[in-house]
Amino acid sequence: MKPLFVLLISFLSTLLVTKKIHQHFKVDFSARIALSIMLCFTAIGHFVFTEGMVMMLPEILPIKNQIIYLTGVFEIGAAFAIHLPKYRKQTAWVLILFFIALLPANISAAMLNVDYQNATYTGTGVTYLWFRIPLQILFILWTYFSGIKWIKI
């Protein structure tokens, strides 16, 4: 829920600032800024809630802590790279693949009742997926339309 609020509040704030500065809305730019802020916000969780995020990964995976740290670093890097015109589309495609790859971990975590912030198995369970799956789809579409194929409005 928090990443959604960060995304939307950042988007609306940036939209208003760009309107004030440029006398028109810069929707695609504002969407990318919001995506970057959201990615940096979620990346912080990889370093603050590492133990709980490790619980989301399959047992078969080795070096779980390093995977969590690496994905946090990746999110920060992508947050910057999405603003480089030369790398924007490639970054957006990689982010889309990343968001798709995260879905099984989120499904597994919900099925195990993982509460990653407290590193316990007392989370909300599978009902969380009714929110998380549409949210993941929103992140994918947001990335696609702000980084690959902008529709002028």
C-alpha positions as CSV (number, residue, x, y, z in Angstrom):
1,M,0.0,0.0,0.0
2,K,2.8,2.4,0.9
3,P,4.5,2.2,-2.5
4,L,1.2,3.0,-4.2
5,F,0.8,6.1,-2.0
6,V,4.4,7.2,-2.7
7,L,3.9,6.7,-6.5
8,L,0.6,8.7,-6.6
9,I,1.6,11.5,-4.3
10,S,5.0,11.9,-6.1
11,F,3.2,11.9,-9.4
12,L,0.6,14.5,-8.4
13,S,3.2,16.7,-6.7
14,T,5.6,16.6,-9.7
15,L,2.7,17.2,-12.1
16,L,1.8,20.4,-10.2
17,V,5.4,21.6,-10.0
18,T,5.9,21.1,-13.8
19,K,2.7,22.9,-14.5
20,K,3.8,25.8,-12.4
21,I,7.3,25.9,-14.0
22,H,6.4,25.1,-17.7
23,Q,2.8,26.4,-17.8
24,H,1.7,22.9,-18.9
25,F,1.7,19.4,-17.5
26,K,4.6,17.2,-18.2
27,V,2.8,13.9,-17.5
28,D,5.4,11.5,-18.9
29,F,8.2,13.2,-17.0
30,S,6.1,13.4,-13.8
31,A,5.3,9.7,-14.2
32,R,9.0,8.8,-14.5
33,I,9.9,11.0,-11.5
34,A,7.2,9.3,-9.4
35,L,8.4,5.8,-10.5
36,S,11.9,6.8,-9.5
37,I,10.8,8.0,-6.1
38,M,8.8,4.8,-5.5
39,L,11.7,2.6,-6.6
40,C,14.1,4.4,-4.2
41,F,11.4,4.1,-1.4
42,T,11.0,0.3,-2.0
43,A,14.8,-0.1,-2.3
44,I,15.2,1.2,1.2
45,G,13.1,-1.7,2.4
46,H,15.7,-4.1,1.0
47,F,18.2,-2.8,3.4
48,V,15.9,-2.1,6.4
49,F,13.7,-5.3,6.2
50,T,16.3,-7.7,4.8
51,E,15.5,-10.5,7.2
52,G,11.7,-10.4,6.3
53,M,12.4,-10.1,2.6
54,V,14.7,-13.1,2.8
55,M,11.6,-15.1,4.1
56,M,9.9,-14.3,0.8
57,L,12.5,-16.2,-1.3
58,P,12.3,-19.9,-2.1
59,E,14.4,-22.2,0.2
60,I,16.4,-23.5,-2.8
61,L,18.0,-20.1,-3.5
62,P,21.5,-19.6,-2.0
63,I,22.9,-16.2,-0.9
64,K,19.4,-14.8,-0.1
65,N,20.7,-11.7,1.8
66,Q,22.9,-10.8,-1.2
67,I,19.9,-11.3,-3.6
68,I,17.9,-8.9,-1.5
69,Y,20.7,-6.3,-1.3
70,L,21.4,-6.7,-5.0
71,T,17.7,-6.1,-6.0
72,G,17.7,-3.0,-3.8
73,V,20.7,-1.7,-5.6
74,F,19.1,-2.6,-8.9
75,E,16.0,-0.5,-8.0
76,I,18.1,2.5,-7.2
77,G,20.1,2.2,-10.4
78,A,16.9,1.8,-12.4
79,A,15.4,4.8,-10.7
80,F,18.2,6.9,-12.2
81,A,18.6,5.1,-15.5
82,I,15.0,5.6,-16.5
83,H,15.8,9.3,-16.9
84,L,18.6,8.8,-19.4
85,P,17.0,9.1,-22.8
86,K,19.6,6.8,-24.3
87,Y,18.8,4.0,-21.8
88,R,15.1,4.8,-21.0
89,K,13.4,2.1,-23.1
90,Q,15.9,-0.6,-22.1
91,T,15.6,0.3,-18.4
92,A,11.8,0.2,-18.7
93,W,11.8,-3.2,-20.3
94,V,14.2,-4.6,-17.6
95,L,12.0,-3.0,-14.9
96,I,8.9,-4.7,-16.4
97,L,10.7,-8.0,-16.4
98,F,11.8,-7.3,-12.8
99,F,8.2,-6.6,-11.7
100,I,7.0,-9.8,-13.4
101,A,9.8,-11.8,-11.7
102,L,8.8,-10.4,-8.3
103,L,5.2,-11.7,-8.5
104,P,6.0,-15.3,-7.6
105,A,7.9,-14.1,-4.5
106,N,4.9,-12.0,-3.5
107,I,2.5,-14.9,-4.1
108,S,4.8,-17.3,-2.0
109,A,5.0,-14.7,0.8
110,A,1.3,-14.3,0.9
111,M,0.7,-18.1,1.0
112,L,3.2,-18.3,3.9
113,N,1.7,-15.3,5.7
114,V,5.1,-13.5,5.6
115,D,5.1,-10.1,7.3
116,Y,8.4,-8.9,5.9
117,Q,8.5,-5.7,8.0
118,N,8.5,-7.8,11.2
119,A,10.2,-10.9,9.8
120,T,7.3,-13.2,11.0
121,Y,4.8,-15.5,9.6
122,T,1.8,-13.4,10.9
123,G,1.1,-11.5,7.7
124,T,-2.3,-11.0,6.1
125,G,-2.1,-14.1,3.9
126,V,-3.6,-14.7,0.5
127,T,-6.2,-11.9,0.8
128,Y,-3.2,-9.6,0.3
129,L,-3.0,-10.8,-3.3
130,W,-6.3,-9.2,-4.2
131,F,-4.4,-5.9,-3.8
132,R,-0.8,-7.0,-4.7
133,I,-1.5,-8.5,-8.1
134,P,-3.4,-5.5,-9.5
135,L,-0.7,-3.2,-7.9
136,Q,2.0,-5.2,-9.8
137,I,0.0,-4.8,-13.0
138,L,-0.2,-1.1,-12.3
139,F,3.6,-0.9,-11.8
140,I,4.1,-2.7,-15.1
141,L,1.7,-0.5,-17.0
142,W,3.1,2.7,-15.4
143,T,6.6,1.7,-16.4
144,Y,5.5,0.8,-20.0
145,F,3.7,4.1,-20.6
146,S,6.2,6.4,-18.9
147,G,9.3,4.7,-20.2
148,I,8.5,3.0,-23.5
149,K,5.3,4.2,-25.2
150,W,3.9,7.4,-24.0
151,I,0.4,8.3,-25.0
152,K,0.0,12.1,-25.4
153,I,-3.0,13.5,-23.6
